[in-house]
């Protein structure tokens, strides 16, 4: 039954995309069909085959080793504050972003990541028929966050009309940055973190292809990423990456303190109105129908719905903190669905980051996206639903 509901949810998501499309005649149904097939094949291979599971375990081992390396730097600077079972979330998880930020910016400066992204993007683009800039951006989002991934194609913005701009912004919102994967796998099951990365690439492109189809002549389908990094030297790359990682850690920490504090404050007021009433419960009942149609077992739909709501109105870290507390109470199917749903930047706070980045190099394009901010959140959230439904069907 849950599998049937998952397929119904996918059909509804695609139908919504078609109904609200601004160019129904321009939709490339073949391309969308190919990407859907690739999603299921990728998900099945990673989660359902022995080789795929070994790859997941290897990725987890690599990131676990990287986390150990990151922790060594934190421990040297902060000593006992970062050690032991009672280590704080900031020291044991968030400060590791300093190392990951430096590592990925270094790989970006050395053109390792741009090379991989460009050629993987070319292959994916050839198979799916999606334009090069949009495909590169979607693949690049696997490694970098919204701001950095958009900055990587800043020289290409002159080629982007409204639909193409919307597509790259959806990809930025529907993905996460590899530099914070280390934090995610310390909070939720690692296999769902890793499988969501490639599936989100296709989900973002599929939904954008429905809402805002892109049609360009082949001779105009070009991309230049020679200046993917603005760093002037190796040390500059390491320093900039580390600084960005630290800024991200501080921002996430501040947001967590604010959101969790506000949630506790709201729950205090709600409990005074009605005993046992909480914001999570209210959000749970609001999003429960969506959780049900995604294939979440009935016993878990309110709990999963509450986490979905927290993720959208706050961010994925707030939602993951909640999920981590109740993980043992949920059924495996529920864990698979909600975990993959959380692996994206589709939330209210991320919209400000995308718009702020656009303002840096194109005020007019930022104004255009500001007018479409609500649509951007809707489409990127639908992309997360699509990824979660595919994983729910396979699991």
VOPAGU-2260 file (C-alpha; in pm, 1 decimal, decimal comma):
REM VOPAGU-2260
SITE   aa  ch    i         X         Y         Z
SITE  UNK   A    0       0,0       0,0       0,0
SITE  UNK   A    1     279,1     242,7      88,2
SITE  UNK   A    2     438,8     178,8    -252,6
SITE  UNK   A    3     111,6     261,0    -428,6
SITE  UNK   A    4      78,8     579,7    -225,7
SITE  UNK   A    5     436,0     672,8    -317,2
SITE  UNK   A    6     358,6     646,4    -688,4
SITE  UNK   A    7      38,5     848,4    -636,8
SITE  UNK   A    8     242,8    1117,1    -459,3
SITE  UNK   A    9     491,0    1131,9    -749,0
SITE  UNK   A   10     200,2    1163,1    -993,7
SITE  UNK   A   11      49,5    1446,6    -788,2
SITE  UNK   A   12     383,3    1630,2    -770,1
SITE  UNK   A   13     425,3    1605,7   -1148,0
SITE  UNK   A   14      64,2    1710,9   -1203,4
SITE  UNK   A   15     111,5    2021,6    -988,6
SITE  UNK   A   16     419,5    2104,7   -1193,7
SITE  UNK   A   17     224,2    2069,6   -1517,2
SITE  UNK   A   18     -76,2    2272,1   -1397,8
SITE  UNK   A   19     139,1    2566,9   -1287,9
SITE  UNK   A   20     382,7    2548,2   -1579,4
SITE  UNK   A   21     441,8    2882,1   -1754,3
SITE  UNK   A   22     504,4    2706,3   -2086,6
SITE  UNK   A   23     315,0    2377,1   -2114,4
SITE  UNK   A   24     401,7    2339,6   -2483,2
SITE  UNK   A   25     772,2    2372,5   -2405,8
SITE  UNK   A   26     785,0    2083,8   -2156,9
SITE  UNK   A   27    1028,8    1809,6   -2260,1
SITE  UNK   A   28     840,3    1500,3   -2145,6
SITE  UNK   A   29    1106,0    1261,8   -2277,5
SITE  UNK   A   30    1374,7    1435,5   -2072,9
SITE  UNK   A   31    1158,9    1422,9   -1758,9
SITE  UNK   A   32    1083,2    1055,0   -1817,1
SITE  UNK   A   33    1452,3     972,7   -1856,5
SITE  UNK   A   34    1539,1    1155,1   -1533,7
SITE  UNK   A   35    1263,8     971,3   -1343,7
SITE  UNK   A   36    1396,5     638,3   -1466,3
SITE  UNK   A   37    1750,2     740,3   -1368,6
SITE  UNK   A   38    1625,6     831,3   -1020,9
SITE  UNK   A   39    1474,2     489,5    -963,7
SITE  UNK   A   40    1774,9     309,1   -1111,2
SITE  UNK   A   41    2014,6     512,9    -897,0
SITE  UNK   A   42    1809,9     463,2    -582,8
SITE  UNK   A   43    1770,9      89,6    -647,5
SITE  UNK   A   44    2141,4      44,1    -720,5
SITE  UNK   A   45    2256,8     232,5    -411,1
SITE  UNK   A   46    2004,7      94,8    -162,8
SITE  UNK   A   47    1912,5    -241,3    -315,1
SITE  UNK   A   48    2232,3    -400,0    -445,5
SITE  UNK   A   49    2532,5    -541,9    -266,2
SITE  UNK   A   50    2771,2    -322,0    -466,6
SITE  UNK   A   51    2564,7     -12,0    -394,5
SITE  UNK   A   52    2562,5     -83,7     -22,7
SITE  UNK   A   53    2940,1    -133,5     -28,7
SITE  UNK   A   54    2976,8     204,5    -200,5
SITE  UNK   A   55    2763,2     366,6      70,2
SITE  UNK   A   56    2973,1     203,2     340,5
SITE  UNK   A   57    3291,3     322,6     168,5
SITE  UNK   A   58    3160,2     678,6     145,8
SITE  UNK   A   59    3068,2     666,6     511,2
SITE  UNK   A   60    3417,1     542,8     597,7
SITE  UNK   A   61    3574,7     824,5     395,9
SITE  UNK   A   62    3363,2    1091,3     562,8
SITE  UNK   A   63    3415,5     934,6     904,5
SITE  UNK   A   64    3791,3     960,6     847,8
SITE  UNK   A   65    3748,8    1320,5     736,1
SITE  UNK   A   66    3545,5    1392,6    1049,0
SITE  UNK   A   67    3826,9    1246,4    1258,9
SITE  UNK   A   68    4075,8    1473,0    1081,5
SITE  UNK   A   69    3847,2    1772,8    1131,2
SITE  UNK   A   70    3802,2    1689,0    1499,7
SITE  UNK   A   71    4177,5    1678,8    1557,0
SITE  UNK   A   72    4203,1    2046,4    1465,6
SITE  UNK   A   73    3905,8    2137,3    1684,6
SITE  UNK   A   74    4049,4    1941,0    1976,5
SITE  UNK   A   75    4388,5    2111,2    1945,9
SITE  UNK   A   76    4234,0    2459,1    1959,2
SITE  UNK   A   77    3962,6    2396,2    2216,5
SITE  UNK   A   78    4111,3    2104,7    2411,3
SITE  UNK   A   79    3880,8    1937,5    2661,1
SITE  UNK   A   80    3583,2    2144,6    2548,1
SITE  UNK   A   81    3561,6    1934,0    2233,3
SITE  UNK   A   82    3627,2    1594,9    2394,7
SITE  UNK   A   83    3416,3    1329,4    2560,6
SITE  UNK   A   84    3058,2    1209,9    2542,8
SITE  UNK   A   85    2930,1    1541,6    2676,8
SITE  UNK   A   86    3085,2    1745,7    2394,9
SITE  UNK   A   87    2854,6    2019,5    2273,2
SITE  UNK   A   88    2693,5    2011,5    1929,4
SITE  UNK   A   89    2887,2    2322,0    1825,3
SITE  UNK   A   90    3227,0    2174,5    1907,9
SITE  UNK   A   91    3164,2    1814,0    1805,9
SITE  UNK   A   92    2964,4    1876,7    1486,5
SITE  UNK   A   93    2948,8    2234,5    1361,9
SITE  UNK   A   94    3314,3    2331,7    1400,1
SITE  UNK   A   95    3408,1    2041,5    1171,8
SITE  UNK   A   96    3268,9    2259,7     892,8
SITE  UNK   A   97    3589,6    2466,0     912,8
SITE  UNK   A   98    3792,9    2168,7     788,3
SITE  UNK   A   99    3536,7    2066,0     525,4
SITE  UNK   A  100    3509,4    2422,2     398,1
SITE  UNK   A  101    3886,7    2442,0     354,9
SITE  UNK   A  102    3904,6    2099,3     188,1
SITE  UNK   A  103    3635,2    2164,0     -70,9
SITE  UNK   A  104    3756,9    2515,2    -151,6
SITE  UNK   A  105    4105,5    2368,9    -200,6
SITE  UNK   A  106    3967,8    2107,2    -441,5
SITE  UNK   A  107    3776,6    2383,8    -616,0
SITE  UNK   A  108    4088,3    2600,2    -652,8
SITE  UNK   A  109    4286,4    2304,8    -790,7
SITE  UNK   A  110    4002,0    2260,8   -1045,2
SITE  UNK   A  111    3942,2    1904,0    -936,5
SITE  UNK   A  112    3576,4    1962,2    -855,6
SITE  UNK   A  113    3506,5    2187,7   -1159,7
SITE  UNK   A  114    3658,6    1920,6   -1386,8
SITE  UNK   A  115    3448,6    1642,1   -1232,9
SITE  UNK   A  116    3135,6    1856,0   -1233,2
SITE  UNK   A  117    3180,8    1971,0   -1592,5
SITE  UNK   A  118    3224,8    1624,5   -1739,4
SITE  UNK   A  119    2964,7    1453,8   -1524,1
SITE  UNK   A  120    2732,1    1738,8   -1618,3
SITE  UNK   A  121    2807,3    1686,3   -1988,3
SITE  UNK   A  122    2727,9    1315,9   -1962,3
SITE  UNK   A  123    2408,1    1377,0   -1766,5
SITE  UNK   A  124    2310,4    1653,5   -2008,3
SITE  UNK   A  125    2363,0    1427,4   -2309,9
SITE  UNK   A  126    2151,1    1152,4   -2156,6
SITE  UNK   A  127    1872,1    1372,9   -2024,1
SITE  UNK   A  128    1875,9    1653,8   -2280,1
SITE  UNK   A  129    1906,5    1929,9   -2020,7
SITE  UNK   A  130    2114,5    2243,4   -2103,8
SITE  UNK   A  131    2480,7    2257,7   -1995,3
SITE  UNK   A  132    2462,8    2550,6   -1753,3
SITE  UNK   A  133    2161,5    2410,6   -1571,4
SITE  UNK   A  134    2310,3    2060,4   -1558,9
SITE  UNK   A  135    2649,1    2185,5   -1438,5
SITE  UNK   A  136    2476,3    2387,2   -1168,5
SITE  UNK   A  137    2271,2    2085,9   -1055,3
SITE  UNK   A  138    2581,6    1864,7   -1030,0
SITE  UNK   A  139    2786,1    2143,9    -869,2
SITE  UNK   A  140    2526,7    2168,9    -593,8
SITE  UNK   A  141    2636,2    1825,9    -471,6
SITE  UNK   A  142    2963,8    1984,7    -359,6
SITE  UNK   A  143    2872,8    2344,0    -271,7
SITE  UNK   A  144    2595,9    2535,7     -98,4
SITE  UNK   A  145    2354,3    2779,6    -256,0
SITE  UNK   A  146    2583,1    3081,4    -253,0
SITE  UNK   A  147    2903,0    2912,8    -371,3
SITE  UNK   A  148    2731,0    2710,7    -643,1
SITE  UNK   A  149    2565,3    3023,4    -783,1
SITE  UNK   A  150    2890,2    3217,8    -767,9
SITE  UNK   A  151    3058,2    2938,9    -967,9
SITE  UNK   A  152    2841,3    3028,5   -1269,1
SITE  UNK   A  153    2838,2    3405,1   -1213,8
SITE  UNK   A  154    3002,1    3463,6   -1554,6
SITE  UNK   A  155    2717,9    3269,5   -1719,8
SITE  UNK   A  156    2432,8    3476,9   -1577,8
SITE  UNK   A  157    2422,5    3695,2   -1887,4
SITE  UNK   A  158    2289,8    3389,4   -2075,4
SITE  UNK   A  159    2009,5    3315,7   -1828,3
SITE  UNK   A  160    1656,9    3436,2   -1898,7
SITE  UNK   A  161    1377,4    3407,8   -1641,8
SITE  UNK   A  162    1315,0    3035,0   -1682,5
SITE  UNK   A  163    1684,2    2942,4   -1684,3
SITE  UNK   A  164    1751,1    3159,0   -1378,7
SITE  UNK   A  165    1462,3    2995,8   -1195,3
SITE  UNK   A  166    1599,2    2651,0   -1281,0
SITE  UNK   A  167    1944,6    2714,6   -1132,8
SITE  UNK   A  168    1788,3    2866,8    -819,7
SITE  UNK   A  169    1563,3    2562,4    -775,7
SITE  UNK   A  170    1868,5    2336,6    -805,1
SITE  UNK   A  171    2042,5    2545,4    -538,9
SITE  UNK   A  172    1745,7    2512,1    -302,2
SITE  UNK   A  173    1675,2    2144,7    -374,1
SITE  UNK   A  174    2025,8    2029,7    -283,0
SITE  UNK   A  175    2276,3    2043,6       1,9
SITE  UNK   A  176    2647,9    2109,2      24,9
SITE  UNK   A  177    2895,0    1821,5      61,4
SITE  UNK   A  178    3084,5    2036,1     311,6
SITE  UNK   A  179    2805,6    1983,4     568,5
SITE  UNK   A  180    2743,1    1614,7     495,6
SITE  UNK   A  181    2978,1    1534,1     782,5
SITE  UNK   A  182    2734,5    1708,6    1015,9
SITE  UNK   A  183    2431,6    1532,7     867,1
SITE  UNK   A  184    2569,4    1178,7     903,5
SITE  UNK   A  185    2625,8    1243,5    1272,0
SITE  UNK   A  186    2253,0    1307,9    1312,8
SITE  UNK   A  187    2063,1    1075,2    1074,9
SITE  UNK   A  188    2134,2     743,1     892,3
SITE  UNK   A  189    2420,3     803,1     650,0
SITE  UNK   A  190    2282,8     591,7     364,9
SITE  UNK   A  191    1988,7     827,4     315,5
SITE  UNK   A  192    2216,4    1129,8     318,0
SITE  UNK   A  193    2431,6     989,6      38,1
SITE  UNK   A  194    2148,0     855,0    -175,9
SITE  UNK   A  195    1965,5    1189,1    -161,2
SITE  UNK   A  196    2258,5    1373,9    -321,0
SITE  UNK   A  197    2224,0    1234,8    -677,0
SITE  UNK   A  198    1845,2    1200,4    -654,3
SITE  UNK   A  199    1811,3    1569,0    -567,0
SITE  UNK   A  200    1999,4    1659,2    -886,9
SITE  UNK   A  201    1726,9    1497,1   -1093,8
SITE  UNK   A  202    1439,5    1612,3    -869,9
SITE  UNK   A  203    1538,5    1977,8    -902,4
SITE  UNK   A  204    1576,7    1954,4   -1280,0
SITE  UNK   A  205    1250,2    1761,1   -1319,7
SITE  UNK   A  206    1040,6    2010,2   -1123,7
SITE  UNK   A  207    1204,0    2312,1   -1285,9
SITE  UNK   A  208    1152,9    2150,8   -1629,1
SITE  UNK   A  209     781,4    2132,6   -1555,1
SITE  UNK   A  210     729,0    2473,4   -1394,5
SITE  UNK   A  211     970,3    2670,4   -1613,6
SITE  UNK   A  212    1076,6    2472,1   -1924,6
SITE  UNK   A  213    1402,1    2577,6   -2091,1
SITE  UNK   A  214    1438,0    2576,1   -2469,7
SITE  UNK   A  215    1759,6    2706,1   -2627,3
SITE  UNK   A  216    1932,7    2645,6   -2962,2
SITE  UNK   A  217    2222,4    2398,4   -2955,1
SITE  UNK   A  218    2468,6    2665,1   -3067,8
SITE  UNK   A  219    2383,5    2870,1   -2757,4
SITE  UNK   A  220    2412,9    2575,2   -2520,2
SITE  UNK   A  221    2765,3    2649,0   -2394,8
SITE  UNK   A  222    2932,1    2696,3   -2057,4
SITE  UNK   A  223    3261,1    2841,7   -1936,3
SITE  UNK   A  224    3373,3    2760,7   -1580,6
SITE  UNK   A  225    3738,4    2858,3   -1602,8
SITE  UNK   A  226    3698,4    3100,8   -1312,2
SITE  UNK   A  227    3506,6    2875,2   -1075,0
SITE  UNK   A  228    3722,4    2993,6    -785,1
SITE  UNK   A  229    3809,6    3354,2    -697,6
SITE  UNK   A  230    4105,6    3250,5    -480,1
SITE  UNK   A  231    4449,9    3376,4    -586,5
SITE  UNK   A  232    4665,9    3104,7    -429,8
SITE  UNK   A  233    4660,6    2771,0    -251,1
SITE  UNK   A  234    4681,8    2933,6      90,4
SITE  UNK   A  235    4413,5    3181,7      -7,8
SITE  UNK   A  236    4182,9    2891,5     -97,3
SITE  UNK   A  237    4245,2    2714,9     232,7
SITE  UNK   A  238    4195,2    3037,4     429,4
SITE  UNK   A  239    3879,1    3137,1     244,9
SITE  UNK   A  240    3733,0    2789,2     272,7
SITE  UNK   A  241    3808,4    2767,4     643,1
SITE  UNK   A  242    3661,9    3113,5     704,9
SITE  UNK   A  243    3347,3    3026,0     511,7
SITE  UNK   A  244    3319,0    2700,1     704,8
SITE  UNK   A  245    3349,1    2882,1    1036,7
SITE  UNK   A  246    3093,7    3143,4     929,0
SITE  UNK   A  247    2856,5    2864,0     830,3
SITE  UNK   A  248    2907,4    2692,2    1166,4
SITE  UNK   A  249    2834,9    3015,0    1354,6
SITE  UNK   A  250    2530,2    3096,2    1141,0
SITE  UNK   A  251    2386,2    2746,8    1184,2
SITE  UNK   A  252    2455,3    2762,5    1558,0
SITE  UNK   A  253    2286,7    3103,0    1590,7
SITE  UNK   A  254    1986,1    2987,2    1389,4
SITE  UNK   A  255    1954,0    2671,4    1598,1
SITE  UNK   A  256    1961,7    2871,8    1921,9
SITE  UNK   A  257    1701,9    3112,5    1787,2
SITE  UNK   A  258    1465,9    2856,7    1631,9
SITE  UNK   A  259    1483,9    2601,2    1912,6
SITE  UNK   A  260    1440,8    2878,0    2169,4
SITE  UNK   A  261    1138,7    3015,2    1984,5
SITE  UNK   A  262     988,3    2668,6    1947,9
SITE  UNK   A  263    1026,8    2611,7    2322,4
SITE  UNK   A  264     869,7    2953,2    2392,1
SITE  UNK   A  265     576,5    2881,0    2159,9
SITE  UNK   A  266     529,9    2536,7    2316,1
SITE  UNK   A  267     519,4    2694,8    2663,6
SITE  UNK   A  268     238,5    2924,4    2551,2
SITE  UNK   A  269      51,5    2644,2    2373,5
SITE  UNK   A  270      74,4    2413,9    2676,4
SITE  UNK   A  271     -80,8    2688,5    2887,6
SITE  UNK   A  272    -371,7    2703,7    2640,8
SITE  UNK   A  273    -414,1    2327,3    2610,0
SITE  UNK   A  274    -222,5    2066,7    2808,6
SITE  UNK   A  275      16,6    1871,0    2583,5
SITE  UNK   A  276     -31,2    2095,7    2278,8
SITE  UNK   A  277     293,9    2178,5    2095,3
SITE  UNK   A  278     401,4    2344,3    1772,8
SITE  UNK   A  279     533,5    2008,1    1652,3
SITE  UNK   A  280     189,2    1855,3    1704,3
SITE  UNK   A  281      17,2    2136,4    1512,2
SITE  UNK   A  282     264,6    2109,4    1225,7
SITE  UNK   A  283     230,5    1731,8    1241,7
SITE  UNK   A  284    -143,7    1744,5    1184,4
SITE  UNK   A  285    -103,8    2002,2     905,7
SITE  UNK   A  286     153,2    1794,2     717,9
SITE  UNK   A  287      17,8    1450,5     815,1
SITE  UNK   A  288    -188,6    1413,0     493,3
SITE  UNK   A  289     124,4    1480,9     286,0
SITE  UNK   A  290     325,0    1231,4     492,4
SITE  UNK   A  291      50,2     972,3     444,7
SITE  UNK   A  292      38,7    1008,0      68,4
SITE  UNK   A  293     419,0     985,6      56,9
SITE  UNK   A  294     385,9     633,1     197,1
SITE  UNK   A  295     468,2     697,8     563,3
SITE  UNK   A  296     301,6     433,0     786,6
SITE  UNK   A  297     -14,2     569,0     950,1
SITE  UNK   A  298     127,5     537,1    1302,7
SITE  UNK   A  299     408,6     780,9    1213,0
SITE  UNK   A  300     239,3    1041,2     992,4
SITE  UNK   A  301     193,6    1303,9    1266,1
SITE  UNK   A  302     551,8    1270,0    1389,6
SITE  UNK   A  303     693,0    1280,5    1036,3
SITE  UNK   A  304     458,1    1564,7     940,7
SITE  UNK   A  305     583,2    1772,5    1232,4
SITE  UNK   A  306     945,1    1724,9    1125,4
SITE  UNK   A  307     855,9    1819,1     767,4
SITE  UNK   A  308     695,3    2139,4     888,9
SITE  UNK   A  309     994,0    2228,3    1108,3
SITE  UNK   A  310    1227,3    2182,1     814,5
SITE  UNK   A  311    1028,6    2415,3     588,6
SITE  UNK   A  312     967,7    2697,8     836,8
SITE  UNK   A  313    1308,2    2669,5    1009,3
SITE  UNK   A  314    1585,6    2458,6     852,5
SITE  UNK   A  315    1704,1    2100,3     811,9
SITE  UNK   A  316    1922,9    2110,4    1125,2
SITE  UNK   A  317    1628,6    2193,4    1350,8
SITE  UNK   A  318    1430,1    1911,5    1189,0
SITE  UNK   A  319    1723,0    1665,9    1213,7
SITE  UNK   A  320    1765,4    1744,7    1582,5
SITE  UNK   A  321    1398,7    1651,7    1631,9
SITE  UNK   A  322    1430,7    1339,3    1414,7
SITE  UNK   A  323    1737,3    1222,6    1606,5
SITE  UNK   A  324    1541,5    1234,8    1933,9
SITE  UNK   A  325    1257,4    1013,9    1805,0
SITE  UNK   A  326    1448,7     797,2    1554,7
SITE  UNK   A  327    1402,4     475,9    1753,0
SITE  UNK   A  328    1023,8     526,1    1769,9
SITE  UNK   A  329     975,3     539,2    1390,7
SITE  UNK   A  330     934,8     252,3    1146,4
SITE  UNK   A  331    1212,7     194,7     887,5
SITE  UNK   A  332     996,2     319,3     600,4
SITE  UNK   A  333     925,5     643,2     786,3
SITE  UNK   A  334    1296,0     693,9     858,4
SITE  UNK   A  335    1384,3     643,7     491,9
SITE  UNK   A  336    1124,8     892,6     369,7
SITE  UNK   A  337    1176,3    1171,5     622,7
SITE  UNK   A  338    1557,2    1141,2     620,0
SITE  UNK   A  339    1580,4    1195,4     244,3
SITE  UNK   A  340    1319,8    1471,7     258,3
SITE  UNK   A  341    1543,8    1665,2     497,7
SITE  UNK   A  342    1849,5    1655,8     269,0
SITE  UNK   A  343    1787,5    1986,5      92,9
SITE  UNK   A  344    1795,8    2361,3     154,2
SITE  UNK   A  345    1425,4    2397,4      72,8
SITE  UNK   A  346    1322,5    2623,3     360,6
SITE  UNK   A  347    1232,1    2984,7     427,1
SITE  UNK   A  348    1572,7    3091,6     555,7
SITE  UNK   A  349    1752,6    2960,7     245,0
SITE  UNK   A  350    1552,7    3188,2      15,7
SITE  UNK   A  351    1723,8    3488,1     172,8
SITE  UNK   A  352    2065,1    3334,7     104,3
SITE  UNK   A  353    1983,0    3276,7    -262,9
SITE  UNK   A  354    1842,6    3626,5    -312,5
SITE  UNK   A  355    2135,1    3782,1    -123,8
SITE  UNK   A  356    2382,4    3602,7    -350,8
SITE  UNK   A  357    2203,5    3717,7    -665,7
SITE  UNK   A  358    2210,6    4079,3    -548,4
SITE  UNK   A  359    2590,1    4066,2    -536,7
SITE  UNK   A  360    2625,8    4041,4    -914,4
SITE  UNK   A  361    2286,1    4115,0   -1072,0
SITE  UNK   A  362    2028,2    4331,7    -896,1
SITE  UNK   A  363    1766,0    4293,3   -1171,3
SITE  UNK   A  364    1782,5    3914,8   -1159,2
SITE  UNK   A  365    1760,9    3930,5    -779,9
SITE  UNK   A  366    1445,2    4144,0    -813,4
SITE  UNK   A  367    1296,9    3890,1   -1054,3
SITE  UNK   A  368    1359,9    3603,1    -813,7
SITE  UNK   A  369    1227,1    3807,4    -520,3
SITE  UNK   A  370     893,6    3825,6    -701,6
SITE  UNK   A  371     905,7    3447,6    -746,1
SITE  UNK   A  372    1031,7    3361,9    -395,5
SITE  UNK   A  373     712,4    3180,4    -295,6
SITE  UNK   A  374     718,1    2975,3    -613,5
SITE  UNK   A  375    1084,6    2894,7    -554,3
SITE  UNK   A  376    1009,0    2752,2    -208,7
SITE  UNK   A  377     714,0    2552,3    -345,0
SITE  UNK   A  378     908,4    2398,0    -633,2
SITE  UNK   A  379    1216,4    2313,3    -426,2
SITE  UNK   A  380     995,1    2156,5    -158,1
SITE  UNK   A  381     817,7    1949,5    -423,4
SITE  UNK   A  382    1161,6    1836,3    -540,5
SITE  UNK   A  383    1233,5    1713,2    -187,0
SITE  UNK   A  384     898,4    1531,3    -187,6
SITE  UNK   A  385     989,1    1364,1    -515,4
SITE  UNK   A  386    1323,5    1240,5    -381,5
SITE  UNK   A  387    1161,5    1113,3     -61,2
SITE  UNK   A  388     887,0     930,0    -252,8
SITE  UNK   A  389    1138,8     754,3    -478,4
SITE  UNK   A  390    1338,4     636,7    -176,2
SITE  UNK   A  391    1017,4     536,7       4,7
SITE  UNK   A  392     910,4     319,0    -287,3
SITE  UNK   A  393    1251,3     150,8    -311,4
SITE  UNK   A  394    1298,0     100,5      65,8
